Each structure stands twice: as structure tokens, then as C-alpha cells.
Amino acid sequence: MDDRLPDLALGPVDLVVADLERAASFYCDVVGLRVLAAGPARAELGVDAPLVRLVEEPDARPAGGEAGLFHLALLLPGRADLARWAQHAAGGRVPLEGASDHVVSEAVYLRDPDGHGIEIYADRPRGIWEGRVDRLMATLPLDLPDLLRLADPAEPFGGLPAGTAMGHVHLQVADVPATIAWYRDVLGLDLVATYGPQAAFLSAGGYHHHIGANTWRSAGLAPAGPGTARLARAELGVPAGRLGAVVDRVRAAGGETAEADGAVLVRDPSGVPLALTAAP
């Protein structure tokens, strides 16, 4: 059997935060998610399904440059949805960290109160970039005036739309070559693009990237421990018929595994925590 995965379905990203109420308010009021479930020191947020899970660790320091999350990326159904979000951000004076045209997609970047990075983006039509990601993907200024022409100034922002999904997860890692080798040869993703020796992008099923990895702030560093806001885990949905083989390859490569709540918990070479689940 070919070890390449035919697809990958990203599930919720679990984040440790210092103040649950503050973080939940941000993800609802600014990002546009809604609370789907809540309990002591925990909240689950999303649209149609869970996208972000918050775990409170009081007084945790803001996320820094350790291995872990660079940003989670919420994929909107279309460009008009991104325009509506950008109009909401402009009207609410939401501080942005950037706005980029990646040719394969258009994206806006911000950071939550605990320092976790967030990307909100919309893909360009797949026919434009599929099979050519390594030649096309770039970071150019986003034409915000052109984007905002799609938004109706009189339409109130009602949150992120149905169909919003976790499009990709971009990680801070200790070493890019080791990361490529693990996600490609162990997990079964395809390497679709690199930015020199400092960043790599991998995917399944021809997507431009499901996993990004860079060492811009994290070269040689381990993940953050208790007392710091951090990535608790990112959920990767592997096609059900392939999950067993992937777990076998993780173990054969020397990785430790554990089972919890229907997921297989593993760590990549940088110690980034992942939950492998069986996707339909």
C-alpha cells in the first residue's frame, strides 16, 4: 500500500490560556466563533463543529518562541466571507499582525490575548494552484481595498459562516529537516514547498498545505511547559483505513504513543503534541 495519505482532515486545536473568560470572549467577539460547550476551566468553540478548545491555566505566561504553535488557520468558505471578516475587523479596530496575498490564498493575521497566532483566510480556486504550489506560493501585500469591495458596509457581522474549517496548522519547530522527514516519511504527507532551510509546507490530497513548519523563532527549542500559554494538541484526522499503519510507522520510528478519548496521542520530532484520529 502507498504510504502517502490521500487526505487529511484537521480537527480542533487545543490551546492553554491564562484566563478562560478573556480568551473565550476574544474568540467569540473578535474572531467570530461561538461557544459550543463549556465546563470548569474549559470551553469548546466553533461554528458547525469544534475548531478551538481552550484550557485554562491561571496566570500562564504568554506564548513565546518555543516549539509549538505559530498560528492556527481558519479557512472560510469564500472570498466574500473573508471580506466580511475584514470589514468587521476594521470597524472594531481589531489589531492585525499582517494581511497577505499568498497567491494560493488570501489571509489576515492576528494574535489572541495569550499570544497564540491566528490566520483567517480564503483559498483561491484550486485550479489556479494545484500541482504548482512550490512555484506559486508567496507572501505579497493583500489588496485590502479590492477585498473590502465585496463586503456590504450595512451588513452586521454575525460571526464566522457555516462551513468554516481548520484549514491548516502552522508550527514552530526545532529543526526543519527532521520535521519534513517525520511528517513526510512517517505520517505520509507530501512536501509541497520550502522557504530555504527555515520553513516547509506539507499536505495530503494535493492541498497547498495542511502543516506549515518554521524555525524563525524556535530553532533548537523544546515546547513550552506548564506555566506558559501553549499548544496543548492539534488534531489530525487520518483516513480511517490508514490510521493503524500511521501509528505503526510512528512506533517503528521510535515514537511513543498513548490513547485517550478515541485519539492516539503522539509527538513530532520537536515535541509538538498531536492527536491522531480516524477520519471518515
Contacts in CASP RR format, 6 or more apart in sequence:
PFRMAT RR
TARGET T0000
AUTHOR 0000-0000-0000
METHOD contacts of the structure
MODEL  1
MDDRLPDLALGPVDLVVADLERAASFYCDVVGLRVLAAGPARAELGVDAP
LVRLVEEPDARPAGGEAGLFHLALLLPGRADLARWAQHAAGGRVPLEGAS
DHVVSEAVYLRDPDGHGIEIYADRPRGIWEGRVDRLMATLPLDLPDLLRL
ADPAEPFGGLPAGTAMGHVHLQVADVPATIAWYRDVLGLDLVATYGPQAA
FLSAGGYHHHIGANTWRSAGLAPAGPGTARLARAELGVPAGRLGAVVDRV
RAAGGETAEADGAVLVRDPSGVPLALTAAP
1 245 0 8 1.000
3 185 0 8 1.000
3 188 0 8 1.000
3 245 0 8 1.000
3 249 0 8 1.000
4 188 0 8 1.000
4 189 0 8 1.000
4 190 0 8 1.000
4 204 0 8 1.000
5 187 0 8 1.000
5 188 0 8 1.000
5 189 0 8 1.000
5 204 0 8 1.000
5 205 0 8 1.000
5 238 0 8 1.000
5 239 0 8 1.000
5 242 0 8 1.000
5 246 0 8 1.000
6 204 0 8 1.000
6 205 0 8 1.000
6 239 0 8 1.000
6 242 0 8 1.000
7 204 0 8 1.000
7 205 0 8 1.000
7 239 0 8 1.000
7 279 0 8 1.000
8 189 0 8 1.000
8 203 0 8 1.000
8 204 0 8 1.000
8 205 0 8 1.000
8 207 0 8 1.000
8 210 0 8 1.000
8 236 0 8 1.000
8 237 0 8 1.000
8 238 0 8 1.000
8 279 0 8 1.000
9 236 0 8 1.000
9 237 0 8 1.000
9 279 0 8 1.000
10 165 0 8 1.000
10 166 0 8 1.000
10 167 0 8 1.000
10 168 0 8 1.000
10 169 0 8 1.000
10 210 0 8 1.000
10 234 0 8 1.000
10 235 0 8 1.000
10 236 0 8 1.000
10 237 0 8 1.000
11 50 0 8 1.000
11 51 0 8 1.000
11 166 0 8 1.000
11 234 0 8 1.000
11 235 0 8 1.000
11 236 0 8 1.000
11 237 0 8 1.000
11 277 0 8 1.000
12 44 0 8 1.000
12 50 0 8 1.000
12 51 0 8 1.000
12 52 0 8 1.000
12 53 0 8 1.000
12 166 0 8 1.000
12 235 0 8 1.000
13 51 0 8 1.000
13 52 0 8 1.000
13 53 0 8 1.000
13 69 0 8 1.000
13 72 0 8 1.000
13 166 0 8 1.000
13 169 0 8 1.000
13 231 0 8 1.000
13 233 0 8 1.000
13 234 0 8 1.000
13 235 0 8 1.000
14 52 0 8 1.000
14 53 0 8 1.000
14 54 0 8 1.000
14 55 0 8 1.000
14 231 0 8 1.000
14 232 0 8 1.000
14 233 0 8 1.000
14 234 0 8 1.000
14 235 0 8 1.000
15 23 0 8 1.000
15 52 0 8 1.000
15 53 0 8 1.000
15 54 0 8 1.000
15 55 0 8 1.000
15 69 0 8 1.000
15 112 0 8 1.000
15 114 0 8 1.000
15 116 0 8 1.000
15 229 0 8 1.000
15 230 0 8 1.000
15 231 0 8 1.000
15 232 0 8 1.000
16 55 0 8 1.000
16 56 0 8 1.000
16 57 0 8 1.000
16 60 0 8 1.000
16 114 0 8 1.000
16 228 0 8 1.000
16 229 0 8 1.000
16 230 0 8 1.000
16 231 0 8 1.000
16 232 0 8 1.000
17 23 0 8 1.000
17 54 0 8 1.000
17 55 0 8 1.000
17 56 0 8 1.000
17 57 0 8 1.000
17 60 0 8 1.000
17 112 0 8 1.000
17 113 0 8 1.000
17 114 0 8 1.000
17 116 0 8 1.000
17 229 0 8 1.000
18 56 0 8 1.000
18 57 0 8 1.000
18 58 0 8 1.000
18 59 0 8 1.000
18 60 0 8 1.000
18 61 0 8 1.000
18 62 0 8 1.000
18 113 0 8 1.000
18 114 0 8 1.000
18 229 0 8 1.000
19 56 0 8 1.000
19 58 0 8 1.000
19 113 0 8 1.000
20 41 0 8 1.000
20 42 0 8 1.000
20 43 0 8 1.000
20 54 0 8 1.000
20 56 0 8 1.000
22 113 0 8 1.000
23 43 0 8 1.000
23 54 0 8 1.000
23 56 0 8 1.000
23 112 0 8 1.000
23 113 0 8 1.000
23 114 0 8 1.000
24 35 0 8 1.000
24 38 0 8 1.000
24 43 0 8 1.000
24 45 0 8 1.000
24 54 0 8 1.000
26 112 0 8 1.000
26 113 0 8 1.000
27 33 0 8 1.000
27 45 0 8 1.000
27 52 0 8 1.000
27 54 0 8 1.000
27 112 0 8 1.000
28 34 0 8 1.000
28 35 0 8 1.000
28 45 0 8 1.000
30 89 0 8 1.000
30 94 0 8 1.000
30 110 0 8 1.000
31 74 0 8 1.000
31 112 0 8 1.000
31 118 0 8 1.000
31 120 0 8 1.000
31 160 0 8 1.000
32 85 0 8 1.000
32 157 0 8 1.000
32 158 0 8 1.000
32 159 0 8 1.000
32 160 0 8 1.000
33 45 0 8 1.000
33 46 0 8 1.000
33 47 0 8 1.000
33 51 0 8 1.000
33 52 0 8 1.000
33 159 0 8 1.000
33 160 0 8 1.000
34 45 0 8 1.000
34 46 0 8 1.000
34 47 0 8 1.000
34 159 0 8 1.000
35 43 0 8 1.000
35 44 0 8 1.000
35 45 0 8 1.000
36 44 0 8 1.000
36 45 0 8 1.000
36 46 0 8 1.000
36 50 0 8 1.000
37 43 0 8 1.000
37 44 0 8 1.000
37 50 0 8 1.000
38 44 0 8 1.000
41 55 0 8 1.000
41 56 0 8 1.000
42 53 0 8 1.000
42 54 0 8 1.000
42 55 0 8 1.000
42 56 0 8 1.000
43 53 0 8 1.000
43 54 0 8 1.000
44 50 0 8 1.000
44 52 0 8 1.000
44 53 0 8 1.000
44 54 0 8 1.000
45 51 0 8 1.000
45 52 0 8 1.000
45 53 0 8 1.000
45 54 0 8 1.000
46 52 0 8 1.000
46 160 0 8 1.000
46 164 0 8 1.000
47 160 0 8 1.000
47 161 0 8 1.000
47 162 0 8 1.000
47 163 0 8 1.000
47 164 0 8 1.000
48 162 0 8 1.000
48 163 0 8 1.000
48 164 0 8 1.000
51 74 0 8 1.000
51 164 0 8 1.000
51 165 0 8 1.000
51 166 0 8 1.000
52 72 0 8 1.000
53 232 0 8 1.000
55 232 0 8 1.000
57 226 0 8 1.000
57 227 0 8 1.000
57 229 0 8 1.000
59 227 0 8 1.000
60 114 0 8 1.000
60 227 0 8 1.000
60 228 0 8 1.000
60 229 0 8 1.000
60 230 0 8 1.000
61 227 0 8 1.000
61 228 0 8 1.000
61 229 0 8 1.000
62 114 0 8 1.000
62 115 0 8 1.000
62 228 0 8 1.000
62 229 0 8 1.000
63 69 0 8 1.000
63 114 0 8 1.000
63 115 0 8 1.000
63 116 0 8 1.000
63 117 0 8 1.000
63 224 0 8 1.000
63 228 0 8 1.000
63 229 0 8 1.000
63 230 0 8 1.000
64 115 0 8 1.000
64 217 0 8 1.000
64 224 0 8 1.000
64 228 0 8 1.000
65 172 0 8 1.000
65 217 0 8 1.000
65 218 0 8 1.000
65 221 0 8 1.000
65 224 0 8 1.000
66 172 0 8 1.000
66 218 0 8 1.000
66 221 0 8 1.000
66 222 0 8 1.000
66 223 0 8 1.000
66 224 0 8 1.000
66 225 0 8 1.000
66 228 0 8 1.000
66 230 0 8 1.000
67 171 0 8 1.000
67 172 0 8 1.000
67 173 0 8 1.000
67 174 0 8 1.000
67 218 0 8 1.000
67 220 0 8 1.000
67 221 0 8 1.000
67 222 0 8 1.000
67 223 0 8 1.000
67 224 0 8 1.000
67 270 0 8 1.000
67 271 0 8 1.000
67 272 0 8 1.000
68 171 0 8 1.000
68 172 0 8 1.000
68 173 0 8 1.000
68 218 0 8 1.000
68 223 0 8 1.000
68 224 0 8 1.000
68 230 0 8 1.000
68 231 0 8 1.000
68 270 0 8 1.000
68 272 0 8 1.000
69 116 0 8 1.000
69 117 0 8 1.000
69 169 0 8 1.000
69 170 0 8 1.000
69 171 0 8 1.000
69 172 0 8 1.000
69 230 0 8 1.000
69 231 0 8 1.000
69 234 0 8 1.000
70 117 0 8 1.000
70 170 0 8 1.000
70 171 0 8 1.000
70 172 0 8 1.000
70 212 0 8 1.000
70 214 0 8 1.000
70 216 0 8 1.000
71 109 0 8 1.000
71 116 0 8 1.000
71 117 0 8 1.000
71 118 0 8 1.000
71 119 0 8 1.000
71 169 0 8 1.000
71 170 0 8 1.000
72 116 0 8 1.000
72 117 0 8 1.000
72 118 0 8 1.000
72 119 0 8 1.000
72 166 0 8 1.000
72 169 0 8 1.000
72 170 0 8 1.000
72 234 0 8 1.000
73 107 0 8 1.000
73 118 0 8 1.000
73 119 0 8 1.000
73 120 0 8 1.000
73 121 0 8 1.000
73 166 0 8 1.000
73 167 0 8 1.000
73 168 0 8 1.000
73 169 0 8 1.000
73 170 0 8 1.000
74 118 0 8 1.000
74 119 0 8 1.000
74 120 0 8 1.000
74 121 0 8 1.000
74 160 0 8 1.000
74 164 0 8 1.000
74 165 0 8 1.000
74 166 0 8 1.000
74 167 0 8 1.000
75 121 0 8 1.000
75 122 0 8 1.000
75 123 0 8 1.000
75 164 0 8 1.000
75 165 0 8 1.000
75 166 0 8 1.000
75 167 0 8 1.000
75 168 0 8 1.000
76 82 0 8 1.000
76 85 0 8 1.000
76 120 0 8 1.000
76 121 0 8 1.000
76 122 0 8 1.000
76 160 0 8 1.000
76 161 0 8 1.000
76 163 0 8 1.000
76 164 0 8 1.000
77 122 0 8 1.000
77 161 0 8 1.000
77 162 0 8 1.000
77 163 0 8 1.000
77 164 0 8 1.000
78 122 0 8 1.000
78 123 0 8 1.000
79 106 0 8 1.000
79 122 0 8 1.000
79 147 0 8 1.000
79 150 0 8 1.000
80 150 0 8 1.000
80 151 0 8 1.000
81 122 0 8 1.000
81 160 0 8 1.000
81 161 0 8 1.000
81 164 0 8 1.000
82 106 0 8 1.000
82 108 0 8 1.000
82 120 0 8 1.000
82 121 0 8 1.000
82 122 0 8 1.000
82 147 0 8 1.000
83 147 0 8 1.000
83 148 0 8 1.000
83 149 0 8 1.000
83 150 0 8 1.000
83 151 0 8 1.000
84 150 0 8 1.000
84 151 0 8 1.000
84 152 0 8 1.000
84 155 0 8 1.000
84 157 0 8 1.000
85 108 0 8 1.000
85 120 0 8 1.000
85 157 0 8 1.000
85 160 0 8 1.000
86 99 0 8 1.000
86 108 0 8 1.000
86 144 0 8 1.000
86 147 0 8 1.000
86 148 0 8 1.000
86 151 0 8 1.000
87 148 0 8 1.000
87 151 0 8 1.000
87 153 0 8 1.000
87 157 0 8 1.000
88 94 0 8 1.000
88 157 0 8 1.000
88 159 0 8 1.000
89 96 0 8 1.000
89 108 0 8 1.000
89 110 0 8 1.000
90 148 0 8 1.000
94 110 0 8 1.000
95 110 0 8 1.000
95 111 0 8 1.000
96 108 0 8 1.000
96 109 0 8 1.000
96 110 0 8 1.000
97 109 0 8 1.000
97 110 0 8 1.000
97 111 0 8 1.000
97 117 0 8 1.000
98 108 0 8 1.000
98 109 0 8 1.000
98 110 0 8 1.000
98 142 0 8 1.000
99 107 0 8 1.000
99 108 0 8 1.000
99 109 0 8 1.000
99 141 0 8 1.000
99 142 0 8 1.000
99 144 0 8 1.000
100 106 0 8 1.000
100 107 0 8 1.000
100 109 0 8 1.000
100 139 0 8 1.000
100 140 0 8 1.000
100 141 0 8 1.000
100 142 0 8 1.000
101 138 0 8 1.000
101 139 0 8 1.000
101 140 0 8 1.000
101 141 0 8 1.000
101 142 0 8 1.000
101 143 0 8 1.000
102 121 0 8 1.000
102 137 0 8 1.000
102 138 0 8 1.000
102 139 0 8 1.000
102 140 0 8 1.000
103 124 0 8 1.000
103 128 0 8 1.000
103 129 0 8 1.000
103 136 0 8 1.000
103 137 0 8 1.000
103 138 0 8 1.000
103 140 0 8 1.000
104 123 0 8 1.000
104 124 0 8 1.000
104 128 0 8 1.000
104 129 0 8 1.000
104 133 0 8 1.000
104 136 0 8 1.000
104 137 0 8 1.000
104 208 0 8 1.000
105 121 0 8 1.000
105 122 0 8 1.000
105 123 0 8 1.000
105 124 0 8 1.000
105 208 0 8 1.000
106 121 0 8 1.000
106 122 0 8 1.000
106 124 0 8 1.000
106 142 0 8 1.000
106 147 0 8 1.000
107 119 0 8 1.000
107 120 0 8 1.000
107 121 0 8 1.000
107 142 0 8 1.000
108 119 0 8 1.000
108 120 0 8 1.000
108 121 0 8 1.000
108 142 0 8 1.000
109 117 0 8 1.000
109 118 0 8 1.000
109 119 0 8 1.000
109 120 0 8 1.000
110 117 0 8 1.000
110 118 0 8 1.000
110 120 0 8 1.000
111 117 0 8 1.000
111 118 0 8 1.000
112 118 0 8 1.000
114 229 0 8 1.000
115 229 0 8 1.000
116 229 0 8 1.000
116 231 0 8 1.000
119 170 0 8 1.000
121 167 0 8 1.000
123 208 0 8 1.000
128 136 0 8 1.000
129 136 0 8 1.000
129 137 0 8 1.000
129 208 0 8 1.000
130 206 0 8 1.000
130 208 0 8 1.000
131 192 0 8 1.000
131 206 0 8 1.000
133 192 0 8 1.000
133 193 0 8 1.000
133 201 0 8 1.000
133 208 0 8 1.000
133 209 0 8 1.000
134 192 0 8 1.000
134 193 0 8 1.000
134 194 0 8 1.000
137 193 0 8 1.000
137 201 0 8 1.000
137 208 0 8 1.000
167 210 0 8 1.000
168 203 0 8 1.000
168 207 0 8 1.000
168 209 0 8 1.000
168 210 0 8 1.000
168 211 0 8 1.000
168 212 0 8 1.000
169 210 0 8 1.000
169 211 0 8 1.000
169 212 0 8 1.000
169 234 0 8 1.000
170 211 0 8 1.000
170 212 0 8 1.000
170 213 0 8 1.000
170 214 0 8 1.000
171 179 0 8 1.000
171 211 0 8 1.000
171 212 0 8 1.000
171 213 0 8 1.000
171 214 0 8 1.000
171 231 0 8 1.000
171 234 0 8 1.000
171 268 0 8 1.000
171 270 0 8 1.000
171 272 0 8 1.000
172 213 0 8 1.000
172 214 0 8 1.000
172 215 0 8 1.000
172 216 0 8 1.000
172 217 0 8 1.000
172 218 0 8 1.000
172 221 0 8 1.000
172 270 0 8 1.000
173 179 0 8 1.000
173 213 0 8 1.000
173 214 0 8 1.000
173 215 0 8 1.000
173 218 0 8 1.000
173 268 0 8 1.000
173 269 0 8 1.000
173 270 0 8 1.000
173 272 0 8 1.000
174 215 0 8 1.000
174 218 0 8 1.000
174 219 0 8 1.000
174 220 0 8 1.000
174 221 0 8 1.000
174 222 0 8 1.000
174 269 0 8 1.000
174 270 0 8 1.000
174 271 0 8 1.000
175 215 0 8 1.000
175 219 0 8 1.000
175 220 0 8 1.000
175 269 0 8 1.000
175 270 0 8 1.000
176 194 0 8 1.000
176 197 0 8 1.000
176 198 0 8 1.000
176 199 0 8 1.000
176 200 0 8 1.000
176 213 0 8 1.000
176 214 0 8 1.000
176 215 0 8 1.000
177 197 0 8 1.000
178 269 0 8 1.000
178 270 0 8 1.000
179 200 0 8 1.000
179 213 0 8 1.000
179 268 0 8 1.000
179 269 0 8 1.000
179 270 0 8 1.000
180 191 0 8 1.000
180 194 0 8 1.000
180 200 0 8 1.000
180 202 0 8 1.000
180 213 0 8 1.000
181 269 0 8 1.000
182 253 0 8 1.000
182 268 0 8 1.000
182 269 0 8 1.000
183 189 0 8 1.000
183 202 0 8 1.000
183 211 0 8 1.000
183 213 0 8 1.000
183 268 0 8 1.000
184 190 0 8 1.000
184 191 0 8 1.000
184 202 0 8 1.000
185 249 0 8 1.000
186 246 0 8 1.000
186 249 0 8 1.000
186 250 0 8 1.000
186 253 0 8 1.000
187 236 0 8 1.000
187 246 0 8 1.000
187 249 0 8 1.000
187 250 0 8 1.000
188 204 0 8 1.000
188 246 0 8 1.000
188 249 0 8 1.000
189 202 0 8 1.000
189 203 0 8 1.000
189 204 0 8 1.000
189 210 0 8 1.000
189 211 0 8 1.000
190 202 0 8 1.000
190 203 0 8 1.000
190 204 0 8 1.000
190 205 0 8 1.000
190 206 0 8 1.000
191 200 0 8 1.000
191 201 0 8 1.000
191 202 0 8 1.000
192 201 0 8 1.000
192 202 0 8 1.000
192 203 0 8 1.000
192 206 0 8 1.000
192 208 0 8 1.000
192 209 0 8 1.000
193 200 0 8 1.000
193 201 0 8 1.000
193 208 0 8 1.000
193 209 0 8 1.000
194 200 0 8 1.000
194 201 0 8 1.000
195 214 0 8 1.000
198 214 0 8 1.000
198 215 0 8 1.000
198 216 0 8 1.000
199 212 0 8 1.000
199 213 0 8 1.000
199 214 0 8 1.000
199 215 0 8 1.000
199 216 0 8 1.000
200 212 0 8 1.000
200 213 0 8 1.000
200 214 0 8 1.000
201 208 0 8 1.000
201 209 0 8 1.000
201 211 0 8 1.000
201 212 0 8 1.000
201 213 0 8 1.000
202 209 0 8 1.000
202 210 0 8 1.000
202 211 0 8 1.000
202 212 0 8 1.000
202 213 0 8 1.000
203 209 0 8 1.000
203 210 0 8 1.000
203 211 0 8 1.000
204 210 0 8 1.000
210 236 0 8 1.000
218 270 0 8 1.000
222 270 0 8 1.000
222 271 0 8 1.000
223 230 0 8 1.000
223 231 0 8 1.000
223 270 0 8 1.000
223 271 0 8 1.000
223 272 0 8 1.000
223 273 0 8 1.000
224 230 0 8 1.000
231 272 0 8 1.000
231 273 0 8 1.000
232 273 0 8 1.000
233 265 0 8 1.000
233 273 0 8 1.000
233 274 0 8 1.000
233 275 0 8 1.000
234 272 0 8 1.000
234 273 0 8 1.000
234 274 0 8 1.000
234 275 0 8 1.000
235 263 0 8 1.000
235 274 0 8 1.000
235 275 0 8 1.000
235 277 0 8 1.000
236 274 0 8 1.000
236 275 0 8 1.000
236 276 0 8 1.000
236 277 0 8 1.000
237 276 0 8 1.000
237 277 0 8 1.000
237 278 0 8 1.000
237 279 0 8 1.000
238 246 0 8 1.000
238 276 0 8 1.000
238 277 0 8 1.000
238 278 0 8 1.000
238 279 0 8 1.000
239 278 0 8 1.000
239 279 0 8 1.000
240 278 0 8 1.000
240 279 0 8 1.000
240 280 0 8 1.000
241 278 0 8 1.000
243 264 0 8 1.000
243 276 0 8 1.000
243 277 0 8 1.000
243 278 0 8 1.000
246 276 0 8 1.000
247 257 0 8 1.000
247 264 0 8 1.000
247 266 0 8 1.000
247 276 0 8 1.000
250 257 0 8 1.000
250 266 0 8 1.000
251 257 0 8 1.000
255 266 0 8 1.000
255 267 0 8 1.000
256 266 0 8 1.000
256 267 0 8 1.000
257 264 0 8 1.000
257 265 0 8 1.000
257 266 0 8 1.000
258 264 0 8 1.000
258 265 0 8 1.000
259 265 0 8 1.000
260 275 0 8 1.000
262 277 0 8 1.000
263 275 0 8 1.000
263 276 0 8 1.000
263 277 0 8 1.000
264 275 0 8 1.000
264 276 0 8 1.000
264 277 0 8 1.000
265 273 0 8 1.000
265 274 0 8 1.000
265 275 0 8 1.000
265 276 0 8 1.000
266 273 0 8 1.000
266 274 0 8 1.000
266 275 0 8 1.000
266 276 0 8 1.000
267 273 0 8 1.000
267 274 0 8 1.000
268 274 0 8 1.000
END
